[in-house]
C-alpha cells in the first residue's frame, strides 16, 4: 500500500472506525512514515473543528419558531377531523366515563318515559281497533238500520273489502247514497248519508260564500256505509268523517 | 443524542418518554405529539442545519419533517427505534429541499481536490489557535455545504450527530463499507478545504 491508500485508512483510523487488524497496519505504517504522521495530525485538527461545530448551541428561538408552526398546522388538521373522532379520540379518553354516564342516563330516561306511557290509562298503548266499536258509533247516527256487526269480526276483515279512500272520496261527493263496487259475492245493502241542505237553483252562478257568523259549530254527521258479504253474519260498517272529507 | 439513538426497541415503558408520547401521539393526541416534538427538535433542526447550511432553510425543512412525522406516524411500528426513523425522514426531507433549491454555482470540494489545487502538503498547522471559534465553525459549515450530498449526510450523522457507522448505514439505507468510504472521503476533503481556507485567511 502507498501513502494515498493509507491516508484513506488514516481518515477512518483517526476516529476509531477501523477494525483491529487494519488499525494495526496503519499504526505500523505511521511509525515509519513522517508524511502520514503529518497527515494524521492535520486530520485530527480538522476533526476537532468539525466537532466544535457539533457543539455549537442553537438559539432557543429557532426551535420555538419550528414548534409553533408545526403545532399550528397540527391543530388545524385536528380541527378538520369529524366530531365523533374528536369525541372518542384517545386525547379525550378522560371524558369517556362522562360519555358513558350520559348514555346510561339517556337510556334510563327513555325507559322511564315508556313505562309512564304504559301505565297511563288511555295513553299511547297500541290498541288494535276492531269492528266491535263500530256499533257504538252507529247508535249515535240517525237513520241507520243495518244489523250490528258480530263481536268476532276483526278490523282486518273489514280492510279487505274497503275500497281505496281516494276513489271513495271521488265517488261520494254527491250527498246521496251510492252503491259500491264490491267483490264477487258481496251485496250492497245500503249507503246512507245525512242529506245536506239543497242548493238553491238559479240564485247565482257562483256559490255563496258563507260568512263566518253563518258557520254552524256542529260538525256534519259522518257518512255511513254498510256492506254484507256471503256470510249473513258479517256486516261491514264504514264511517267517513264528512267534515274532513270536504275540507 | 446517543441516548436517544439507543432507545430500547422493546415494548414502550413508562420510563421511556419517547415511547409514551409516541404511543399517545399515534392515537391522535396533539399534545403528546408536541411533547414528542420538544424531545426531538434539537436532533431534527441541527441535522437539517448541517445538511442544508442555512438556518431558514433548516427551519422550513424541520417543519416539513415534523409534519411528515405527524402524517405518517401511524405507519411507525411499535418496537422499532424512533430516532433512526426520524433521522431517515430528516435526511430525505433535506435531500428533497436540496433538489428543489437552486444552488449557486459554488466550487465543490470534489473540483478542488480533483484539480490538484488542494494537494498541498499536510502540515501540522495549529488551526485552532489562529482563528476565532465562530469563524472556524463557519469554515466547517462551508466545507460541509461543498461536500457531495451522500458524503455530507454520512459525515454529519457520523461526526456531528455522533451515530455509529452501523446506525448511519441503517439510516441512509446503505452498507457499512459504503458509509466508511463516504466518511473517509468527506473527512479528507474537509481537511484539505479547511487547511486551504485557514492558510488563505492568514
Contacts between the chains, C-beta under 8 A, distances in Angstrom:
chain1	res1	chain2	res2	distance
A	7	B	188	6.4
A	8	B	184	5.0
A	8	B	185	7.6
A	8	B	188	7.1
A	9	B	184	7.7
A	11	B	183	7.6
A	11	B	184	4.2
A	11	B	185	7.8
A	11	B	187	4.3
A	11	B	188	5.1
A	11	B	191	7.8
A	12	B	180	5.9
A	12	B	183	7.0
A	12	B	184	5.1
A	12	B	187	8.0
A	14	B	187	7.4
A	15	B	158	7.8
A	15	B	159	7.0
A	15	B	187	7.8
A	17	B	165	6.1
A	17	B	180	6.0
A	17	B	183	6.9
A	17	B	184	8.0
A	35	B	121	7.6
A	35	B	122	7.3
A	38	B	121	7.4
A	38	B	122	4.8
A	38	B	123	6.2
A	38	B	124	5.6
A	39	B	122	4.3
A	41	B	122	7.7
A	41	B	124	4.4
A	42	B	122	4.4
A	42	B	123	6.5
A	42	B	124	6.5
A	42	B	125	6.5
A	42	B	191	5.8
A	42	B	195	6.3
A	43	B	122	7.8
A	43	B	187	6.4
A	43	B	188	7.4
A	43	B	191	5.0
A	45	B	124	7.8
A	45	B	125	6.8
A	45	B	126	7.4
A	45	B	127	4.7
A	45	B	128	6.9
A	46	B	127	6.8
A	46	B	187	7.4
A	46	B	190	5.8
A	46	B	191	4.1
A	46	B	194	4.8
A	46	B	195	7.3
A	47	B	159	6.9
A	47	B	187	6.9
A	47	B	191	8.0
A	48	B	127	7.7
A	48	B	128	6.5
A	49	B	127	6.2
A	49	B	128	7.2
A	49	B	136	5.0
A	49	B	137	7.6
A	49	B	139	7.1
A	49	B	140	5.2
A	49	B	194	6.2
A	50	B	140	5.4
A	50	B	155	7.8
A	50	B	159	5.3
A	50	B	160	6.6
A	50	B	190	6.7
A	51	B	159	6.9
A	51	B	160	7.5
A	52	B	133	6.4
A	52	B	136	6.6
A	52	B	137	6.2
A	52	B	140	7.5
A	53	B	50	7.5
A	53	B	137	4.8
A	53	B	140	4.4
A	53	B	141	6.4
A	53	B	160	6.5
A	54	B	46	8.0
A	54	B	159	7.2
A	54	B	160	4.1
A	54	B	161	7.4
A	54	B	162	7.3
A	56	B	137	5.6
A	58	B	42	7.4
A	58	B	45	6.6
A	58	B	46	6.4
A	58	B	49	7.3
A	62	B	45	6.4
A	62	B	55	6.4
A	62	B	59	6.5
A	63	B	41	4.8
A	63	B	42	7.0
A	63	B	45	6.1
A	65	B	59	5.8
A	66	B	41	6.3
A	66	B	44	8.0
A	66	B	45	6.1
A	66	B	59	5.3
A	66	B	62	4.7
A	66	B	63	5.4
A	66	B	66	7.2
A	67	B	34	7.2
A	67	B	37	5.8
A	67	B	38	6.9
A	67	B	41	6.3
A	69	B	59	8.0
A	69	B	63	5.1
A	70	B	37	6.1
A	70	B	63	5.5
A	70	B	66	4.4
A	70	B	67	6.2
A	70	B	70	7.6
A	71	B	30	7.3
A	71	B	34	5.5
A	71	B	37	7.4
A	73	B	63	7.9
A	73	B	67	6.0
A	74	B	30	5.4
A	74	B	33	6.1
A	74	B	34	7.7
A	74	B	67	7.7
A	74	B	70	5.6
A	75	B	30	6.1
A	77	B	70	7.5
A	78	B	28	7.6
A	78	B	30	5.2
A	81	B	28	7.9
A	85	B	28	7.5
A	89	B	27	7.0
A	89	B	28	4.4
A	89	B	29	7.3
A	90	B	24	6.5
A	90	B	27	3.6
A	90	B	28	6.0
A	90	B	29	5.8
A	91	B	24	7.6
A	91	B	27	7.3
A	91	B	28	5.7
A	91	B	29	3.9
A	91	B	30	6.5
A	91	B	31	7.0
A	91	B	32	7.6
